[in-house]
């Protein structure tokens, strides 16, 4: 909600948007909405905060460290719930043949992510105040992850009586209209689909399961369609500004001295709970060291060299073996790791450095073996490997309005397991498998 902060970090004038075309396109639509004084209703965020166990060989205590915070299309909540149910079923049917004393029914925690995410969408729909309106799912063309989305759709209909419309940006370019007087968003549907004979439906909430990657915007018209949806009074999940707030650059800037305190201290103008210094330190301790490639970084050698590199780039070269470089992208497969970093830095234009951050790699625990199973491979297709598991915590927040009202809830979890030597972690991209939690004593 801090427009000045987002403009400075992600905007086209001062921030990432001036060098990253995708970010700039989104920021310009948000700027236009503000210039036209488009009223912003409540906003909805369905979030997932991801963590890995950090077990450095330096003797530091083992801890959970944050990988990233997702504000758009936070996926695999419903499928992770089904993985947890699968493991519970296998315990009930086989007791896992007694291979471990930890495998007891009470150690398998319940995962109700589907109902939790649907509840967030339902609360937004109710806040909109038109019972017969529908929720719009904006989806990718030839959607591969459809099953993860369908379970939310089924829950909304079965438990809340809310109907869904699924359309792509291409379809919405033809079907979506916004009334200039009321700002109501309506979607035109093919004749005969509605029992009352009407040809269009009002939309209460726009849930984006697309729009997080440049590939979703095939032409500038697709960005304009995003603007059209945002210009309505329908509740956005997420709004453009909330999507921008999930940028990797924002994550990095929050680690800078004094920035976190500006939001969570008694000097904050946002009315947030005041955190004691010990609590702020504890929160910061869950973050890895991060910096921008375009920045002069405290602790780096400030000596000018023939390459005219800022200390952020020099520090990335020096520490590349324990780093990951991240652009302002979601969806997996975008990062640059370890030994690939020096060559990448050689090819990265100076003007594009501002769009990238460097992050210290989380040191995964050693010696955790497991079997990775790919569908259709049978027991012969199971691969034994040293693995690492990533924990995602889901939650939602409905917020905004003149009173800066907030309703929020933590609703479930996700576990993804991959081979320890794999840099990427995406399930749909084939790098990891869905898993579940088993609780053990410390």
RANORRA-V541492 format. One record per pair of residues at least 12 apart in sequence whose ideal C-beta (glycine too) atoms are under 10 Angstrom apart, sorted by the first residue. I is the first residue (numbers start at 0). GAP is how many residues later the second one is. D is the distance in whole Angstrom. If there is no record, write none. Layout:
# RANORRA-V541492
<<I GAP D> <I GAP D>>
This chain:
# RANORRA-V541492
<<0 39 9> <0 42 9> <0 240 8> <0 241 9> <0 244 9> <0 269 7> <0 398 8> <0 399 7> <0 403 7> <1 239 9> <1 243 9> <1 260 9> <1 261 8> <1 266 10> <1 267 9> <1 268 7> <2 27 9> <2 28 10> <2 31 7> <2 238 7> <4 240 9> <4 245 8> <4 248 8> <4 249 10> <4 254 8> <4 257 8> <4 258 9> <5 21 8> <5 24 8> <5 234 10> <5 235 6> <5 236 10> <5 238 6> <5 239 6> <5 241 9> <5 244 8> <6 20 8> <6 23 9> <6 24 8> <6 27 10> <6 234 10> <6 237 10> <7 245 9> <8 235 8> <8 236 9> <8 238 8> <8 240 6> <8 241 6> <8 243 9> <8 244 5> <8 245 9> <8 250 10> <8 283 10> <9 13 6> <9 14 9> <9 16 8> <9 17 6> <9 20 9> <9 231 9> <9 233 10> <9 234 5> <9 235 8> <9 236 10> <9 237 6> <9 239 6> <9 240 7> <9 243 9> <9 318 8> <10 12 9> <10 13 8> <10 16 5> <10 17 9> <10 19 9> <10 20 8> <10 233 9> <11 12 5> <11 13 9> <11 14 10> <11 15 5> <11 16 6> <11 19 7> <12 14 9> <12 18 9> <13 340 10> <14 12 8> <14 229 9> <14 232 9> <14 234 7> <14 235 10> <14 238 9> <14 339 8> <14 340 10> <15 228 9> <15 231 7> <15 232 9> <15 233 5> <15 234 9> <15 276 9> <15 278 10> <15 311 9> <15 312 6> <15 336 10> <15 338 6> <15 339 5> <15 340 9> <15 341 10> <16 13 10> <16 14 9> <16 227 8> <16 230 10> <16 232 10> <16 311 9> <16 337 10> <16 338 9> <17 333 9> <17 336 8> <17 337 9> <18 275 9> <18 309 10> <18 330 9> <18 331 10> <18 332 5> <18 333 5> <18 334 8> <18 335 5> <18 336 5> <18 337 9> <19 194 10> <19 227 9> <19 229 9> <19 307 7> <19 308 5> <19 309 9> <19 332 8> <19 334 8> <19 335 4> <19 336 9> <20 193 8> <20 334 9> <21 190 10> <21 191 8> <21 192 4> <21 193 10> <21 194 10> <21 195 8> <21 201 9> <21 305 9> <21 306 7> <21 307 8> <21 333 9> <22 191 10> <22 220 10> <22 221 7> <22 224 7> <22 226 8> <22 304 9> <22 305 5> <22 306 10> <22 332 7> <23 331 10> <24 189 8> <24 192 7> <24 195 8> <24 197 9> <24 198 5> <24 199 10> <24 201 9> <24 202 10> <24 215 10> <25 185 9> <25 191 9> <25 197 7> <25 200 8> <25 201 10> <25 204 10> <25 214 5> <25 215 9> <25 217 7> <25 218 6> <25 221 10> <25 302 10> <26 213 8> <26 214 9> <26 217 7> <27 195 8> <27 199 9> <27 212 10> <28 194 6> <28 195 8> <28 197 6> <28 198 4> <28 199 10> <28 201 7> <28 202 9> <28 211 6> <29 196 10> <29 197 9> <29 200 8> <29 209 8> <29 210 4> <29 211 6> <29 213 9> <29 214 7> <30 209 10> <31 192 10> <31 195 7> <31 198 9> <31 199 9> <32 194 7> <32 197 6> <32 198 6> <32 206 9> <32 207 8> <32 208 9> <33 207 9> <35 191 10> <35 195 8> <37 140 10> <37 145 8> <37 189 10> <37 192 8> <37 193 5> <37 194 9> <37 195 9> <38 144 7> <38 192 10> <38 194 7> <39 190 9> <39 193 9> <39 195 10> <39 196 9> <39 199 7> <39 201 9> <39 360 6> <39 361 9> <40 83 10> <40 86 8> <40 87 8> <40 142 9> <40 191 9> <40 192 5> <40 193 8> <40 194 6> <40 195 8> <40 198 10> <40 359 7> <40 360 7> <41 81 10> <41 82 7> <41 85 6> <41 86 8> <41 163 10> <41 191 10> <41 193 5> <41 194 9> <41 197 10> <41 356 6> <41 357 7> <41 358 5> <41 359 6> <41 363 8> <41 364 10> <41 365 9> <42 81 9> <42 192 7> <42 193 6> <42 194 8> <42 195 7> <42 196 5> <42 198 8> <42 199 6> <42 354 8> <42 355 8> <42 356 6> <42 357 5> <42 358 9> <43 76 6> <43 77 7> <43 79 8> <43 80 4> <43 81 9> <43 83 9> <43 161 7> <43 162 9> <43 163 8> <43 191 5> <43 192 7> <43 193 4> <43 194 7> <43 195 9> <43 198 9> <43 352 7> <43 353 7> <43 354 5> <43 355 8> <43 356 9> <43 363 10> <44 25 10> <44 26 6> <44 27 9> <44 29 9> <44 75 8> <44 79 10> <44 191 10> <44 192 7> <44 193 5> <44 194 9> <44 197 6> <44 198 10> <44 200 9> <44 201 9> <44 350 8> <44 351 6> <44 352 5> <44 353 8> <44 354 8> <44 363 9> <45 24 9> <45 25 8> <45 26 9> <45 27 9> <45 28 5> <45 29 10> <45 31 8> <45 70 9> <45 71 6> <45 72 10> <45 74 6> <45 75 8> <45 78 10> <45 106 9> <45 161 8> <45 162 10> <45 163 10> <45 191 6> <45 192 8> <45 348 7> <45 349 8> <45 350 5> <45 351 9> <45 365 9> <46 22 7> <46 23 6> <46 24 6> <46 25 9> <46 27 6> <46 70 10> <46 73 9> <46 191 9> <46 195 9> <46 199 8> <46 345 10> <46 346 8> <46 347 7> <46 348 5> <46 349 7> <46 350 7> <46 361 9> <46 363 9> <46 364 10> <47 20 9> <47 21 8> <47 22 4> <47 23 9> <47 25 10> <47 26 4> <47 27 8> <47 28 8> <47 29 7> <47 65 9> <47 69 10> <47 344 5> <47 345 7> <47 346 5> <47 347 8> <47 364 9> <47 365 9> <47 366 7> <48 17 6> <48 18 9> <48 19 8> <48 20 5> <48 21 7> <48 25 9> <48 237 10> <48 342 9> <48 343 7> <48 344 5> <48 345 8> <48 346 8> <48 361 10> <49 15 10> <49 16 7> <49 17 4> <49 18 5> <49 19 8> <49 20 7> <49 24 9> <49 340 6> <49 341 7> <49 342 5> <49 343 8> <49 364 8> <49 366 9> <49 375 8> <50 12 10> <50 13 5> <50 14 6> <50 15 6> <50 16 6> <50 17 10> <50 235 8> <50 311 9> <50 338 10> <50 339 7> <50 340 5> <50 341 8> <50 342 7> <51 12 7> <51 13 6> <51 14 8> <51 15 6> <51 236 10> <51 309 9> <51 310 4> <51 311 9> <51 312 6> <51 313 9> <51 336 7> <51 337 8> <51 338 5> <51 339 8> <51 373 9> <52 12 8> <52 309 8> <52 310 9> <52 311 7> <52 312 6> <52 315 9> <52 335 8> <52 336 8> <52 337 9> <52 338 8> <53 12 10> <53 232 9> <53 234 8> <53 306 10> <53 307 9> <53 308 5> <53 309 6> <53 310 8> <53 311 9> <54 307 9> <54 308 6> <54 309 7> <54 310 4> <54 311 7> <54 313 10> <54 333 10> <55 266 10> <55 304 10> <55 306 9> <55 307 4> <56 306 7> <56 309 9> <57 305 9> <59 303 9> <61 301 10> <61 303 7> <62 222 7> <62 223 7> <62 299 10> <63 221 10> <63 222 6> <63 298 9> <63 327 7> <64 220 9> <64 221 6> <64 222 7> <64 223 6> <64 295 9> <64 296 10> <64 297 5> <64 298 9> <65 185 8> <65 217 10> <65 220 5> <65 221 6> <65 222 8> <65 296 9> <66 184 10> <66 221 9> <66 257 10> <66 292 9> <66 295 7> <66 323 7> <66 324 9> <66 325 9> <66 358 8> <67 178 8> <67 180 7> <67 183 6> <67 258 8> <67 262 9> <67 291 9> <67 324 10> <68 176 9> <68 177 6> <68 179 10> <68 181 9> <68 182 6> <68 185 9> <68 324 10> <69 142 9> <69 168 10> <69 176 6> <69 260 7> <69 322 8> <69 324 9> <70 137 10> <70 141 9> <70 166 10> <70 167 5> <70 168 10> <70 170 10> <70 171 5> <70 172 6> <70 173 9> <70 174 6> <70 175 3> <70 176 9> <70 179 9> <70 259 9> <70 326 10> <71 136 6> <71 137 9> <71 138 9> <71 139 7> <71 140 5> <71 141 10> <71 165 9> <71 166 5> <71 167 10> <71 168 10> <71 170 8> <71 171 5> <71 172 10> <71 174 6> <71 258 6> <71 259 10> <72 65 9> <72 66 10> <72 67 9> <72 72 9> <72 75 10> <72 76 9> <72 134 9> <72 135 6> <72 136 5> <72 137 7> <72 138 8> <72 139 5> <72 140 9> <72 143 10> <72 164 10> <72 165 9> <72 170 9> <72 257 7> <72 258 8> <73 43 8> <73 135 10> <73 138 10> <73 164 10> <73 172 9> <73 256 9> <73 318 8> <73 320 7> <73 321 9> <73 322 9> <73 340 9> <74 70 6> <74 73 5> <74 74 8> <74 134 8> <74 137 10> <74 255 10> <74 256 9> <74 317 10> <74 339 9> <74 351 9> <74 352 8> <74 353 8> <75 37 9> <75 69 8> <75 72 6> <75 316 8> <75 318 10> <75 338 5> <75 339 10> <75 340 8> <75 350 9> <75 351 6> <75 352 8> <75 356 10> <75 358 7> <76 34 9> <76 35 10> <76 36 4> <76 37 7> <76 39 8> <76 40 6> <76 41 10> <76 71 7> <76 74 9> <76 75 8> <76 315 8> <76 317 5> <76 334 8> <76 335 6> <76 336 8> <76 337 6> <77 33 10> <77 35 6> <77 36 5> <77 37 10> <77 39 7> <77 40 9> <77 69 8> <77 70 5> <77 71 8> <77 72 8> <77 73 4> <77 74 6> <77 75 10> <77 76 9> <77 77 8> <77 334 9> <77 336 10> <78 34 9> <78 35 9> <78 66 9> <78 68 7> <78 69 5> <78 72 8> <78 335 8> <78 348 8> <78 355 6> <79 31 6> <79 33 6> <79 34 9> <79 68 9> <79 312 8> <79 314 9> <79 332 8> <79 333 7> <79 334 4> <79 335 6> <79 336 8> <79 347 9> <79 354 6> <79 355 8> <79 356 7> <79 357 10> <80 29 9> <80 30 5> <80 31 7> <80 32 5> <80 33 5> <80 34 9> <80 35 9> <80 36 10> <80 70 8> <80 313 10> <80 331 7> <80 332 9> <80 333 9> <80 353 10> <80 355 9> <81 29 9> <81 31 10> <81 32 9> <81 65 9> <81 66 10> <81 69 8> <81 352 8> <81 354 10> <82 28 8> <82 331 9> <82 332 8> <82 333 10> <82 350 9> <82 351 4> <82 352 6> <82 353 5> <83 24 7> <83 25 8> <83 26 8> <83 27 4> <83 28 10> <83 29 9> <83 328 9> <83 329 8> <83 330 10> <83 331 8> <83 350 9> <83 351 9> <83 352 4> <83 353 7> <83 354 10> <84 23 9> <84 25 9> <84 26 8> <84 351 9> <85 348 9> <85 350 8> <86 16 9> <86 21 6> <86 348 8> <86 349 5> <86 350 9> <86 351 8> <87 17 8> <87 20 5> <87 21 10> <87 22 9> <87 23 9> <87 348 8> <89 13 10> <89 18 10> <90 12 6> <90 13 8> <90 14 6> <90 16 9> <90 17 6> <90 347 10> <91 13 7> <91 16 10> <99 338 9> <99 340 10> <100 339 10> <101 336 6> <101 337 8> <101 338 5> <101 339 9> <102 335 7> <103 334 9> <103 335 9> <105 333 8> <106 330 9> <106 331 6> <106 332 5> <106 333 7> <106 334 9> <107 328 7> <107 329 8> <107 330 7> <107 331 8> <108 304 8> <108 327 8> <108 328 6> <108 329 9> <108 330 6> <109 302 9> <110 283 9> <110 300 10> <110 301 5> <110 302 6> <110 303 8> <110 304 9> <110 325 7> <110 326 8> <111 282 10> <111 299 7> <111 300 6> <111 301 10> <112 38 9> <112 39 9> <112 279 9> <112 280 10> <112 281 5> <112 282 10> <112 298 6> <112 299 3> <112 300 7> <112 301 7> <113 34 10> <113 37 5> <113 38 6> <113 40 8> <113 41 5> <113 42 10> <113 45 10> <113 280 10> <113 297 9> <113 298 8> <114 36 10> <114 37 9> <114 40 6> <114 44 7> <114 296 8> <114 297 8> <115 36 10> <115 39 10> <115 278 6> <115 279 8> <115 280 7> <115 293 7> <115 294 8> <115 295 2> <115 296 5> <115 297 10> <116 34 9> <116 35 6> <116 38 8> <116 39 10> <116 90 10> <116 277 7> <116 278 9> <116 279 7> <116 294 6> <116 295 8> <117 17 10> <117 33 9> <117 34 5> <117 35 9> <117 36 9> <117 37 4> <117 38 5> <117 39 9> <117 40 9> <117 41 7> <117 42 7> <117 44 9> <117 278 10> <117 293 9> <118 36 9> <118 37 9> <118 40 9> <118 41 8> <118 277 7> <118 290 7> <118 292 7> <119 32 10> <119 85 10> <119 87 10> <119 117 8> <119 274 9> <119 275 8> <119 276 3> <119 277 8> <119 278 7> <119 287 9> <119 288 9> <119 289 7> <119 291 7> <120 14 6> <120 16 10> <120 31 7> <120 32 10> <120 34 9> <120 35 6> <120 39 8> <120 41 8> <120 43 9> <120 83 9> <120 84 6> <120 86 6> <120 114 9> <120 116 7> <120 275 8> <120 277 10> <121 13 9> <121 33 9> <121 34 6> <121 37 8> <121 38 4> <121 39 9> <121 40 6> <121 83 9> <122 37 9> <122 82 10> <122 112 10> <122 273 8> <122 275 5> <122 284 7> <122 286 9> <123 80 7> <123 81 5> <123 82 10> <123 83 9> <123 110 9> <123 111 5> <123 112 9> <123 113 7> <123 272 9> <123 274 6> <123 283 10> <124 31 8> <124 35 7> <124 36 10> <124 37 5> <124 78 10> <124 79 5> <124 80 5> <124 109 10> <124 110 8> <125 34 9> <125 36 9> <125 78 9> <125 79 10> <125 272 10> <126 77 8> <126 78 9> <126 108 7> <126 271 6> <126 273 10> <126 274 9> <126 278 10> <126 280 9> <127 74 9> <127 75 9> <127 76 4> <127 77 7> <127 105 8> <127 106 7> <127 107 6> <128 75 8> <129 54 9> <129 72 6> <129 73 9> <129 74 6> <129 104 10> <130 30 8> <130 31 9> <130 73 9> <131 30 10> <131 31 9> <131 64 10> <131 69 8> <131 70 7> <131 72 9> <132 29 9> <132 30 9> <132 51 9> <132 52 9> <132 53 10> <132 68 7> <132 69 4> <132 70 6> <132 71 4> <132 72 8> <132 101 8> <133 22 10> <133 28 7> <133 29 5> <133 30 6> <133 31 5> <133 53 8> <133 55 10> <133 67 5> <133 68 7> <133 69 6> <133 70 7> <133 71 9> <134 17 9> <134 18 9> <134 21 7> <134 25 10> <134 27 6> <134 28 8> <134 29 5> <134 30 7> <134 31 10> <134 68 7> <134 69 6> <134 70 5> <134 71 8> <134 72 6> <134 99 9> <134 100 9> <134 102 9> <135 28 8> <135 29 5> <135 30 8> <135 31 7> <135 36 8> <135 40 8> <135 49 8> <135 51 6> <135 65 9> <135 67 5> <135 68 9> <135 69 7> <135 70 5> <135 71 7> <135 72 9> <135 93 8> <135 98 7> <135 101 10> <136 12 6> <136 13 10> <136 15 8> <136 16 7> <136 19 10> <136 27 6> <136 28 7> <136 29 5> <136 30 8> <136 31 10> <136 68 10> <136 69 9> <136 70 5> <136 71 8> <136 72 6> <136 73 9> <136 100 10> <137 27 10> <137 28 8> <137 29 7> <137 30 7> <137 31 7> <137 33 9> <137 34 7> <137 38 10> <137 68 6> <137 69 7> <137 70 5> <137 71 6> <137 72 5> <137 73 6> <137 78 9> <137 87 9> <137 88 9> <137 91 7> <137 99 10> <138 27 5> <138 28 7> <138 29 6> <138 30 9> <138 32 9> <138 68 9> <138 69 9> <138 70 5> <138 71 5> <138 72 10> <138 77 10> <139 28 7> <139 29 9> <139 69 7> <139 70 4> <139 71 9> <139 72 10> <139 73 9> <139 75 8> <139 76 6> <139 191 10> <140 27 5> <140 28 8> <140 29 7> <140 30 9> <140 69 8> <140 74 10> <140 75 9> <140 77 9> <141 26 9> <142 23 8> <142 25 8> <142 66 8> <142 67 8> <143 284 6> <144 64 8> <144 282 9> <144 283 6> <145 20 9> <145 63 9> <147 61 9> <147 279 9> <147 280 9> <148 15 9> <148 17 8> <148 58 9> <148 60 6> <149 14 9> <149 16 9> <151 12 9> <151 55 8> <151 57 9> <152 13 8> <152 54 10> <155 51 10> <161 42 8> <161 43 9> <162 31 10> <162 38 8> <163 43 9> <164 22 5> <164 24 7> <164 28 10> <164 36 6> <164 38 7> <164 41 10> <165 41 10> <165 43 9> <166 20 7> <166 22 9> <166 43 10> <167 42 7> <167 48 9> <167 54 9> <167 57 10> <168 39 10> <168 41 7> <168 42 7> <168 47 7> <168 48 7> <168 49 8> <168 50 9> <168 52 9> <168 53 4> <168 54 9> <168 55 10> <168 56 5> <168 57 7> <168 60 9> <169 48 8> <169 49 9> <169 51 9> <169 52 7> <169 55 8> <170 16 9> <170 17 10> <170 54 9> <171 13 10> <171 15 7> <171 34 10> <171 50 9> <171 53 5> <171 54 9> <171 56 8> <171 57 7> <172 46 9> <172 48 6> <172 49 7> <172 51 8> <172 52 5> <172 55 9> <173 14 8> <173 51 10> <174 12 5> <174 13 5> <174 14 7> <174 15 9> <174 25 8> <174 50 10> <175 12 8> <175 24 10> <175 27 8> <175 30 10> <175 49 7> <175 52 6> <175 53 7> <175 56 9> <176 23 8> <176 51 8> <176 55 9> <177 25 10> <177 49 10> <177 50 6> <177 51 8> <177 52 10> <177 53 6> <177 54 5> <177 55 9> <177 56 9> <178 23 10> <178 53 8> <178 54 9> <179 51 10> <181 20 10> <181 50 9> <181 51 7> <182 48 7> <182 49 5> <182 50 4> <182 51 8> <183 18 6> <183 19 8> <183 20 10> <183 48 7> <183 49 6> <183 50 8> <184 16 10> <184 17 7> <184 18 4> <184 19 9> <184 20 10> <184 21 7> <184 43 8> <184 44 7> <184 45 10> <184 46 9> <184 47 4> <184 48 7> <184 49 4> <185 12 10> <185 13 10> <185 14 5> <185 15 7> <185 16 6> <185 17 7> <185 46 9> <185 48 10> <186 12 10> <186 13 6> <186 14 6> <186 15 8> <186 16 6> <187 12 5> <187 13 9> <188 12 7> <201 30 10> <201 31 10> <201 32 8> <202 26 8> <202 29 7> <202 30 9> <202 31 5> <202 32 9> <203 29 9> <203 30 6> <203 31 7> <204 29 6> <204 30 5> <204 31 8> <204 32 6> <204 193 10> <205 20 10> <205 23 5> <205 24 8> <205 26 8> <205 28 5> <205 29 7> <205 30 5> <205 31 6> <205 32 9> <205 33 9> <206 28 9> <206 29 9> <206 30 5> <206 31 9> <207 18 9> <207 21 9> <207 28 8> <207 29 7> <207 30 7> <207 31 9> <207 32 10> <207 34 10> <207 35 8> <208 28 10> <209 12 10> <209 16 10> <210 12 9> <210 14 10> <210 15 6> <210 18 9> <210 27 9> <210 29 9> <210 32 7> <210 119 10> <211 26 10> <211 31 7> <211 34 9> <211 117 8> <211 118 4> <211 119 6> <212 116 6> <212 117 7> <212 118 5> <212 119 10> <212 120 10> <212 121 9> <213 115 8> <214 116 9> <215 115 9> <222 17 10> <225 14 7> <225 17 10> <226 13 8> <234 163 8> <234 165 9> <235 164 10> <236 159 9> <236 161 9> <238 161 9> <241 155 9> <241 157 9> <241 158 10> <242 87 9> <243 84 9> <245 82 9> <245 84 8> <246 79 10> <246 80 10> <246 81 5> <246 82 9> <246 83 9> <246 108 10> <246 110 9> <247 42 9> <247 44 10> <247 77 10> <247 78 5> <247 79 7> <247 80 6> <247 81 8> <247 82 9> <247 86 9> <247 87 9> <247 107 9> <247 108 8> <247 109 5> <247 111 8> <248 41 10> <248 43 7> <248 77 9> <248 78 9> <248 79 6> <248 105 8> <248 106 8> <248 107 9> <248 108 6> <249 78 9> <249 107 10> <250 36 8> <250 39 7> <250 75 9> <250 106 8> <250 108 8> <251 35 9> <251 37 10> <251 38 4> <251 39 7> <251 40 6> <251 43 9> <251 74 9> <251 104 10> <251 105 4> <251 106 8> <251 107 7> <252 37 9> <252 38 10> <252 39 8> <252 42 10> <252 104 9> <253 29 10> <253 30 9> <253 33 8> <253 36 9> <254 29 7> <254 32 5> <254 33 8> <254 34 8> <254 35 5> <254 36 8> <254 102 10> <254 104 9> <255 34 9> <255 35 9> <255 36 9> <255 39 9> <255 42 10> <256 27 10> <256 41 9> <259 15 9> <259 20 6> <259 23 7> <259 24 7> <259 27 9> <260 14 8> <260 16 9> <260 19 6> <260 23 10> <262 12 9> <263 12 10> <263 15 8> <263 16 6> <263 19 8> <264 12 9> <264 15 8> <269 134 7> <270 132 10> <270 133 6> <270 135 10> <271 132 10> <271 134 10> <286 72 9> <286 73 10> <287 35 10> <287 36 9> <287 71 6> <287 72 4> <287 73 8> <287 74 6> <287 75 10> <288 26 10> <288 30 9> <288 33 10> <288 34 9> <288 69 9> <288 70 7> <288 71 4> <288 72 10> <289 33 10> <289 34 10> <289 36 9> <289 67 6> <289 68 7> <289 69 5> <289 70 7> <290 20 9> <290 21 5> <290 24 7> <290 25 8> <290 32 10> <290 66 7> <290 67 6> <290 68 8> <290 69 9> <291 18 9> <291 20 6> <291 21 10> <291 61 8> <291 62 7> <291 63 9> <291 64 7> <291 65 6> <291 66 8> <292 16 9> <292 17 8> <292 19 5> <292 20 5> <292 21 10> <292 22 9> <292 23 6> <292 32 7> <292 52 8> <292 55 8> <292 57 10> <292 59 9> <292 60 4> <292 61 7> <292 62 8> <292 63 5> <292 64 7> <292 65 6> <293 16 6> <293 18 6> <293 19 8> <293 56 8> <293 57 9> <293 58 9> <293 59 4> <293 60 4> <293 61 9> <293 62 8> <293 63 10> <294 15 7> <294 16 8> <294 17 4> <294 18 9> <294 20 9> <294 58 9> <294 59 9> <294 62 9> <294 63 10> <295 14 6> <295 15 5> <295 16 7> <295 18 10> <295 19 10> <296 13 8> <296 14 5> <296 15 5> <296 16 9> <296 17 9> <296 18 5> <296 19 9> <296 61 9> <297 13 9> <297 17 10> <298 12 9> <298 16 8> <299 12 7> <299 13 9> <299 14 6> <299 15 4> <299 16 9> <299 18 8> <299 19 9> <300 13 6> <300 14 8> <300 17 8> <301 12 9> <306 38 10> <306 39 9> <307 42 8> <308 36 8> <308 41 9> <308 44 9> <309 40 9> <309 43 8> <311 41 7> <311 42 10> <311 44 9> <311 45 9> <311 46 7> <312 32 6> <312 35 8> <312 37 9> <312 40 7> <312 43 10> <312 45 9> <313 31 10> <314 43 7> <315 20 10> <315 25 6> <315 26 9> <315 28 9> <315 29 6> <315 37 10> <315 40 9> <315 41 10> <315 42 5> <316 24 7> <316 25 6> <316 28 6> <316 29 10> <316 41 10> <317 24 10> <318 22 9> <318 39 8> <318 41 8> <318 42 10> <319 16 9> <319 17 9> <319 18 6> <319 19 7> <319 20 8> <319 21 4> <319 22 6> <319 23 10> <319 24 9> <319 25 8> <319 38 9> <320 16 10> <320 17 6> <320 18 7> <320 20 8> <320 21 10> <320 40 9> <321 16 7> <321 38 6> <321 39 5> <321 40 10> <321 41 8> <322 13 9> <322 14 8> <322 15 7> <322 18 6> <322 35 5> <322 36 7> <322 37 6> <322 38 6> <323 12 7> <323 13 5> <323 14 8> <323 16 10> <323 17 8> <323 33 9> <323 34 8> <323 35 5> <323 36 8> <323 37 6> <323 38 9> <323 99 7> <324 12 8> <324 13 10> <324 15 9> <324 16 6> <324 19 7> <324 20 8> <324 23 9> <324 31 5> <324 32 7> <324 33 6> <324 34 8> <325 29 10> <325 30 7> <325 31 5> <325 32 8> <325 33 6> <326 25 9> <326 28 6> <326 29 6> <326 30 8> <327 26 10> <327 27 6> <327 28 8> <327 29 9> <328 26 10> <330 95 7> <330 97 8> <330 98 8> <331 92 6> <331 93 7> <331 94 3> <331 95 9> <331 96 7> <331 97 5> <331 98 10> <331 99 7> <331 100 9> <332 90 10> <332 91 6> <332 93 7> <332 95 10> <332 96 6> <332 97 10> <332 98 8> <333 90 9> <333 92 10> <334 21 10> <334 24 9> <334 88 7> <334 89 7> <334 90 10> <335 12 9> <335 20 8> <335 22 10> <335 87 9> <336 24 8> <336 85 10> <336 86 4> <336 87 9> <337 23 8> <337 85 8> <339 83 9> <340 17 8> <343 12 9> <344 13 10> <360 62 9> <361 26 9> <361 28 9> <362 25 10> <363 22 9> <363 23 9> <363 24 4> <363 25 9> <363 26 10> <363 54 10> <363 56 6> <363 57 10> <364 21 10> <364 22 10> <364 23 7> <364 24 10> <364 55 9> <365 20 8> <365 22 10> <365 54 8> <366 19 7> <366 53 10> <367 17 10> <367 18 6> <367 19 6> <367 20 7> <367 21 8> <367 49 9> <367 52 8> <368 15 6> <368 16 7> <368 17 6> <368 18 7> <368 51 10> <369 12 10> <369 13 10> <369 14 7> <369 15 7> <369 16 8> <369 17 5> <369 18 10> <369 19 9> <369 47 7> <369 49 9> <369 63 9> <369 65 8> <370 12 7> <370 13 5> <370 14 8> <370 16 9> <370 46 10> <370 62 10> <371 12 8> <371 13 6> <371 15 7> <371 45 7> <371 46 8> <371 47 7> <371 50 10> <371 60 8> <371 61 6> <371 63 10> <372 60 7> <373 56 9> <373 59 8> <374 58 9> <382 36 8> <384 32 9> <384 33 9> <384 34 4> <384 35 7> <384 36 8> <384 37 9> <385 33 7> <385 34 4> <385 35 8> <386 30 5> <386 31 6> <386 32 6> <386 33 6> <386 34 10> <386 35 9> <386 45 9> <386 46 9> <386 48 9> <387 28 9> <387 29 7> <387 30 6> <387 31 8> <387 32 5> <387 33 9> <387 34 9> <387 37 9> <387 44 9> <388 26 6> <388 27 7> <388 28 5> <388 29 8> <388 36 10> <388 43 9> <388 44 10> <388 46 6> <388 47 10> <388 48 9> <389 24 8> <389 25 7> <389 26 5> <389 27 8> <389 28 8> <389 35 6> <389 42 7> <389 45 9> <390 22 6> <390 23 7> <390 24 6> <390 25 8> <390 44 10> <390 46 8> <391 20 9> <391 21 6> <391 22 4> <391 23 8> <391 24 7> <392 17 7> <392 18 9> <392 19 8> <392 20 6> <392 21 8> <393 15 10> <393 16 7> <393 17 5> <393 18 5> <393 19 6> <393 20 7> <394 13 6> <394 14 6> <394 15 4> <394 16 6> <394 17 8> <395 12 7> <395 13 6> <395 14 9> <395 15 6> <396 12 8> <412 23 9> <412 24 7> <413 13 9> <413 20 8> <413 21 9> <413 22 9> <413 23 10> <414 17 10> <414 18 10> <414 19 7> <414 20 4> <414 21 6> <414 22 6> <414 23 10> <415 15 9> <415 16 4> <415 17 7> <415 18 6> <415 19 6> <416 15 6> <416 16 6> <416 17 8> <416 18 4> <416 19 9> <417 12 10> <417 13 6> <417 14 4> <417 15 7> <417 17 9> <418 12 8> <418 13 8> <418 14 10>>
